[in-house]
Amino acid sequence: MNQGPPSLQRSRWRFSLFTLLYLYQGLVAGFGLTALANHFAAAGASTAEVGRHLALVGLPWVLQPLLWGPVIDRGAPHRMGPRRAWLVLALLGAQASLTGLLLLGAAASLTAISLVLSLHSLAASLADTATDRLIAGTVPTDELGRISAATRAGVVIGSAAGSAVFAWILATHGFRAAAGALLGLTTPLALVALLVREAPGDALLSLHWRKPEPERPREVPAFPRRLLASFRRRDAALLLAMCFCIDLGLALFQVPFAVALVQVHGWDAEALSRLQALLGLLGGTLGAAGLGATVDRIGPGRALRLLLLACAAAFGIAGALIAAGLEAAAGPVILGLASVVPALLYVALLPAVLLASRTGGASATQFQIYMAAMNLGDVTGAALAGPLTSGLASTLVAFGVAGLFLICARVAPAAESGRPGG
């Protein structure tokens, strides 16, 4: 029986498109945030310089809700679908930005690379906003855990592959070859967005916007009021603060620890990237696959609290290993504790945030504010990593992060129910 063209009305196409779009994000992250950071650390870049690079690339993601949330929530009618049109446009801009890396030359500075990748982040954050709004509008509540696991697996597999592959290319063939490989690998994934329609009747490709319905003047001031009201609730405010604290804590520990492994303990940058890729792959695939179904069964709120406690225990053990003088010898174990368990945490966090975002009338902007809080935490942690670790032992940082996760577990709100909206 003919079921019509591929569209997000069917579960298999939802899983396929969203997983591949997050795979795209992971590949770029593996290149820019892991392989490239380790490559320049091995070349002598300081923790502050690496942290500045990570912060600059992450800054557009912090501004994401202000820049793109209202654009996507407005839902201007388009023949390709109100969200898919922006997704395709953003991916074209993102690929154009990656092409700019090839123009920098083989001896490009970290600052120049950071600026070009920040332009990519600007376009990619629009694509991500459109993707998340498509998820919020098309995925049933009882499918959120599995979709979260699939998208998490996509970004982790992409990041793992990107970290390992691009680390090898950077070490053996240089920056220009790695940039070319990145463009070649991500372009087919970006083109997938052209094949899956938002609704069966949408155009496959069109440059024409539909004539919008006349807007009622009273709805314009109502938007910011609804948005503000959605974050006045105690649970929403706690979830927002928690999103910031999670990524802040991770960045404060992971950035200086990776630099120290290369510059203090003599680890090879390519070997470090491969290990980070393997650990991320294990957590984001094998772990996420089973956890997604569990989240759908017990609910994201309960799963989130349990995983926050697991993260606190992981960083507590990491701090104890460092205090025992095993930082170099137990480096792989510490990296695993600091990456695998937090990777699983996001499988429960995404459904909790999506459900919280469905309570107001501006779901894309609400969701992106939560995501921006996480990105702001990551950027802040990366920027503070250098100054903080210069005067604070890594043992204390690990124990501090463990305490932060314990507080988050104590105040974590129960996830709210909701339905996918259009």
N, C-alpha and C positions, 0 to 999 in steps of 0.2 A: 504494500500500500504506500502511495506517495505521501510523505509527511511534509512536503514543502521544502524550501531551502533551509540551510543551516541557520538556526537562530537561537537566542537565549531563552526561548520558550521551552526548550528541551534540555533535560539534565545533562546529557552527555556533552552537548555543546557548551554548556556553562562550565563544566569541569575542564574541558579542553581549552577554551579560550582563556579563562582566568588563570589556569596553571601556566600556560605558555607566556602570558603577559608578565607574570611574576618571575618566570624563568628569565625573561629579558632583563628585568630589574636586577636579578641576581648576577647575571653575567657582567653587567656594568659595575656592580658593587665589587665583585671579585677582582676586577681589573683595577678600579680606581681606589678602593678603600683597603684592600689587602695586599695584592701583588705589588702594586705601585708603591704603597706605603713602606712595605718591607724592602723593596728594591732601593728606595732612597735612604732608608735607615741604614742599609748596608753600605751605601755610598757616603755615609757620614752625617746625614740629616739628623738634627736633634729631636728630642721628644716634642719640644715646642713647635718646631717646623712641621713635623708630621701631624701634630694636633691641629695646627693652623690650616694645613691642607684639608684634613677631614672636616673641620668646621666650615671652611669656605665652600666645599662641595655640598655640605649638608644644609647650608643656610637657606636656599630656595625651598627646601622641604619644610622649614620652620614657617616660612611666609605663605605656605600653600593654602591655608583656609582663607586668608585675606585676599590672595590673588585669584584663586580659582573656585573656591566653594560657592560664592554667590553666582558665578558664571554658570556652573553646572546646575545649581538648584533652580535657576531661572527657567531651565528647560525650554529654551527657544526652539520652536519646531523646525525640524530639518528632514529632508527626504531620506537621509541615512539614519534617522533616529536622533533625538535631542542630546543623548550622551555619546553615542558612537561617533557622531560627526566630530566632536571635540577630541575624542580618543585618536581618530585617524589623523587629524590635523596636528595634534601634539606629537605623535610618533614620527611624523615627517620632520617636524622641527628638531626632535631629539636626534634623529639620524643625521640631519644636516650638521648638528653640533659635533657629533662624533667624527664627521668628515673633517672638521676643523682641526682635530688632533694631528692629522696627516700633514697639515700645513706648518706645524711647529718645528719640524726638522728632527733629526736623530738626537741632537744634544739639547733638547728642550729642558728648561728649568722647571722645578716643581711648582713654582708660582704660576708660570704660564699655563702649565697643564691644569692646575687647580681652577684657573679662571675659565678655561674652555669647558672643563667638566661641570663647573657651576652653571654654565649656560645650558648644558645638557640636563642638569638637574631641574632647571626652570621649566623646560619643556616636558621632561619626564614626570614632574610633579603634577602637571595638568593631566597627562595621560593617566596617572595613578588616581587622581580625583575622579575622573570619568569612570575608570574601572571600578572603584569602590562604590560609586553611585549606582553602577549597573548591578553590582553584587547586592547592594541594599534593596534595589528595586525588583530583582528577579529571583533571588534565592529564597525558598521557603525556610521558615524557622527551623524545622527539623532536619535541614540539610546544611545548616551553618557550620557545624563542627567539622563535617567532612570537607566542605569547601575550604574552611580555614586550614585544615591539614593539607589539602591539595595545593593551595596557594603557597603555604609555608614550604612544602616540599619543592615547589617550583623555584622559589627564590633561593632556597638553600642549595639545591642541586646546581642552579646557575652560579651561585656564589662560589661553591666548592670547585666546580669545573673552571670557572674564571680564575680563581686563586691559583690553582695548580697549573693550568695551561699557560696563563699569561705570565706567571712567575718564571716558567721555563723559557718562554719566548723572550722575555725581557733579559734573562741571563745569557741566552745563547745568540739571539738575533737583534736585540736592542729595542728601543722604544717604538720606532716607526713600524717595525714588523708587528709588534704587539697591538698597536693602534689599528693597523690594517686588518689583523685577525679579528679584533673586537667588532669592527664595522661589518666584516663578512659574516660573523656568527649572529649578530643581532638583527640584521636586515630581514632575513626570512621570518624571524619571530614577529617583527613589527608588521610585516605584511599579512599575518594571520588575521589581524583586526579587520582587514578588507573582506574576509570570507564569511564571517559569522555576523548575521544581522541582529539588530536589537529586537526587532519584531519581524515576523515572516513577510509582511507587506512592505518593508522598508527597501529603498533603493540600495543596490550593492555599492554604487559610487555616484556621488552627485555633488555639484558645486553650488546648488541652489538651496536657499533657505525657504521654507514654507512661509506664507503670510501669517504673522503671529496674530493671535486674538487680541482685541483691545484690552489693555491692562486697566484694572480699576485703581485709581489713585490711592485709595485707602490701604491697598496691599503693600505699597512700598514702605511706609513707616512701620507697618505691622511686622515685616521681616526681622529687623533688628530686635524688636521687642520680643518676638517669639524665640529668637536665638538666645537672647540674654536670659529669658525666663527658663529655658531648658537647662541652663547651668546654675540656676539658683538653688536647685534641689541638692540636698546634702550628698546623696549618692553620686550625682553627676560631678559635683565639685571634688569629691574624694577620688573618683575614678580618673579625673583630669590630673590631679596632683600625683596620683600613682603612676600614670603613664610617663610623666616627666621624671619621677624618681627612679623608675626602673632603668631607663636608658642612661640617665646620669650616672648611676652606680656602675653599670657595665662599662661605660667608656672610661670612667676614672681608674678602673683596674686594668682593663684589657689593653688600652693604648700604651701606657708606660711599661707594662709587663712584656709585651711583644718587642718593644724597642730594646729593653734590657736584655732579653734573650739573644738578640743579634749583637748588640754593642758591648755588653758586659760579659756574657757567658759564651760568646763566640759561635752562636748558631748560624748556619747558612741561611740566607734569606729565602732561597728557593725551597729548602727543606722545611722551614717554618711555614711557608705558604701552603705546602702540600699537607702538612699536619693539620693546620687550621681548616683546610678544605675537607680533609677526611673526617675530622671531628664534627664539623658542621653538617656534613652529609649524613653521618650516623644519626644525629639528633633530629635533623629535618626530614628524614625519609622513614627509616625504620620506626623511630619513636613517634613521629607525627602521625603515621598511618594508623597505629593502634589508638593513639590518644584522641584523634578526631571523633571516632565512634564513641569513645568513652565520654567525651564532652557532650555529645548529643544525648547520651543516656542519663548522666548525672546532672547535667546543666553546667554552663560555663562559669557561674559564680562559685560553686563548690570546687570545680576543677582548678579555677584560678587561685583560690586560697591554698589548696594543697600544693600547687606548683610553686607558689611564692615561698612556702615553708621549705620546699625542696631546694630552692635557690639559696635561701638563707643557710641551710646546712652545707651546701656545696661551697659557698664562699668561706664559711667557718672552717671547713676542712682545708681549703686552699691556704687560708691564713695560718693554720697550725703547721702545715708543711713548710711554709716559708719561714716561720718562726723557728722551726727545727733545723734550719740551714739547708733544706733540700730543694731550694728554688731551682737550681740548675738540673740536678739529677731527676727531680720529679716534675720537670717542666711540662712534659706531655700530659701527666695526670692533672696538673693545675690548669692547663689550657682546656682540658676536657671538662673539668668541673665548672670553669668560667664560661663555657660556650655551649655545651650540649644541653645542660639543664635549662638555661635561659632560652635556648632555641625552642624547647618544648613549651615554655611558658606562653609564647606568642600564639600557640594553637588555641589556648583557652582565652587569651586576652582579646583576640580579634572578634569572636562572637559576642563577648561581653560588651565591647565598644559598639558593635553594630546594633545590638538590641537597645542599648542606651540611646543611640542616635535616632531610633525610630519613634521616639516619644514626642518629637516636635515637628514642625513643618518645614524644616531646613536640613534634611538628613545628610546631604553631601557636606555642607558647611560644618554641621555638628561633628560628623565623623572625622573630617580633616582637622578640626581643632584638637580632637583627641590625638590624632596622628602627629600633628605639629608639636604637641606637648612632648611626645616621645622624641621627635627629631630635635627639639630644642634641648631636651635633656642630653641627647647624644652629642650635639654641638657644644653645649656648655661643658660637658665632661671632657671632651677632646681638647677644648681650649684651656681648661683648668688642669689638665693632666700634667703638663710640664711644670708649672709653678708649684703644684701641690706635692708631687713626688720628689721635688728637689729638697723639700724640708720635712717630708713625712715618710716613714718606712712603709714599704709595700705590705708588710704584715698588718699594720694599722689600717691601711686602705682596704685590705680584704675583710678584716673584721668590721670595719665601718660599713662596707657594702652589705655584709651579712645582717647587720643590725637594721639597715635601711629596708631590706626585704622582710625582716620580721615585722617591722612597723606596717609595711604595706599589707602583709597578710592579716594583721590585726584589724585594719580599717577597711579592707577590701569590701565594697558593697556587693550585695547579691545582684546578679544580672537580671535585667528587666525583660519581660516578654514583649514581643512585637511581631508585626507582620510585614512582609515585604511590600513596599509601596511603589507606585509607579513613577 
